Amino acid sequence: MELDLNKINKKLQGKTPIEIVKWAIGIAKSPLVTTNFRPYEAAILNVTSQIKKDIKVVWCDTGYNTPNTYKHAEEVIKQLNLNVKLFVPMQTTAHRDIVLGIPEINNPAHKIFTEQVKLEPFKRAMDEHKPDVWFTNLRKGQTAFRDSINIVSQDKNGVIKVSPFYNWTDEELDDYLEENNLPNEFKYFDPTKQLANRECGLHA
């Protein structure tokens, strides 16, 4: 899909998340939203499912989420009646814990670990569902890479990535969740990132 990203982002500046989602759904043939149920994910899931009730929600579960995150995921899925498409690694967490564990970032085995628990399941999900529009909850200020994109960007495969809350702060999202009676959860752990400002490989 060929788009003038500069023109589109200029047009969408100042628009509400719901207006941004409506625009994106309007150009999409096969949209989906990805989630890992980290903090503030309920916002992107709420706004996308409001506009398209049956939107595919791809959850690539690494198998290393905290009990709180799994409980939170179940609560949000039930509350919003989400159309979840679950993808998990080919190897069980218990097996990997024996042969590999969770390597430190500077360990060469960390690349193998990230491929197994996040990149391979994600690639499998995208290959199966073949989206043309991909909704994410990326926000400015999260990482250096995310500061370099905008509300609408395009990945290396040509998929249009839309981040309706790109310019929102944590405080604004706190208010949004409260106003919409949505839960949040902060005991989240991503074993592939380990550092808050580090990319895991899905976006960069």
N, C-alpha and C positions, 0 to 999 in steps of 0.2 A: 504494500500500500504506500503510494507516494504522497507525502504531506509536507507542507511548508511549516516546519516546526516553529520557526521564529514567529511567523504570522499567527499561528494557532495559540502559542503561549501568550502572546501579547493580547489576543482576544479573550483568553480565559483568565487573565490576571484580574483579581477582584471578584470573580464569580464564586458562588458558594460550591461546596463539594457536590451537592445534589445537582446543581446546574452543570458541573463538569462531567458528572457521571451520565446525565441525560445526553449531553453532546456526544460522549464517547460511545454510548450504546447505539446512538443514532447512526454511527458510521461502521459499527461492528457487525460482522456476520457470525463470528464464533468467539464471544468474549468469555473471559474467566477472571476470577480473582484468586490470588494465592494468599495463604495465611499460615502462620506457625503459632498463632494464639499467644504471641508475646504481648507486652503491655500496649494498650490502645488499639489492638486489632479489631475489637468489637466495633469501632467507628467505621472502618472501611467495609466491614461485613454488613453493617446496618445500612449504610448509604447505597451500596451496590444492590443489595437484595430488595431494597425499597423500590428501585427502578425496574429491576428484572428479578422477579421472585424466584425463578428457577435457575439463576446464574450458577454456573459450575464453580464450586469452591474447592480448589486444590489444596489439600493439606499434605505436605511431605513431612511425615513424623519421623524424626531421627531415631526415636526409641529412647532418648535420653531426657525427655521432658520431666519436670518435677511433678509430684502428685498434685500440687496446686494447679499447675498448668493443665493437666489432664481433666481435672474437675472443672476448671474454668472453660475449657473447650466444650465439654459436654453441656454446660449451662448455656453457653452462647449458641451452640448448634440447636438446642431445643428451643430457646427463646425466639430465635430468628427463623427457625424451620429451614435450616440451610441444606442445600443440595451438595453435600460433601463428597468429594472424590479423594479417597485416602490412598496415599502411596508411601510405602515403607521400604527400607533397605532389603536387599536380597538375603542378607545374613542376619540372624537374630542378634540382639544386643548381648545376650548371655554368651553366645559363641565368640563374638568379637571381643568381649571383655577378657576372654581367656587368651586369644591369639594376638591381640593388638592393644586392647585397652583404649584409653583416650590419650594419645600422644601430646606432648607439649608442642606449642607452635613452632619452635625452632628444631623440632625433631623431624627428619625427612619422612617419617611414617605418618605425620599429620596430614600430608597431602593425600595419601592413600585413604586415611580415615575420612577426610572430607568428601572424597569421591564416593566412598561407599555409602555414607549416611545421608548426604545431601545432594551432591551433584548428579549422581546416577538416578536416584528416584525422581528428581526434578526433570531431568532430560526425558525420562520415560513418560512422565506426566504430560510434558509438552508435546512429545511425539504422538501420544495417544489422542490428545484433545485438539492439537493444532490450532491454538488461538490466533486471532489477528489483533485482538485488543486484550491487554493484560493489565488488570487493576492491581496496584500495590499500595502499601502504606508507607512508601519512602518519604522522608521529610528532609528539608534543608537543615543543616546543622548536625546531622547524624554522623556522617563521614565525609572525608574530602571528596570522594567520588560523588556522593549524593549532592554535595554543594555545587557540582559541575553540571548537573542536569536541570530539569525544570518540571513543571506540572505534567507536560507531555514530552516523552522522549522516545527513542527507538532503539531496540537492542540489535545485536550483531546479526540476528536472523531476520530482521525486518519487522518484528512484532512491535506494535505501538504500546508503549508502557504509559499508563495514566496513574498519576498520584494525586488524588483529589484534595488531600490534606497537606500537600507539599509545603506550604508556607505557614502552617499552623504550629503554635507552640504547645508544650505539654499542658500549660494552664488552660489554653483554649480547648484542648481535647478533654481535659478534666470536666470543663463546663458542658461540653457536648455530651459526654457520657452521662453526666448527671441529668441533663435536660431530657435525654432519651431513655432514662432508666436502664442503662446498660452497665454490666459489670466490668471490672478491670482486674488485672492480676499482675503482680510484680515479681513473684518468685519464679522467674523464667531463667532457663539456662540453655545456651547454645554452645555445644561442645566444639563446634567448628570455628567459632569466633574467639571465645574466651576473653577478648577485649572488646569493650563497647564500641570503639571507633574503628573496628576492623571489618572489612568486607569478607563474606564467606565464599564468594565466587559466583553467586547466582546473578548478580547485577553488574559487577565491574567487568 
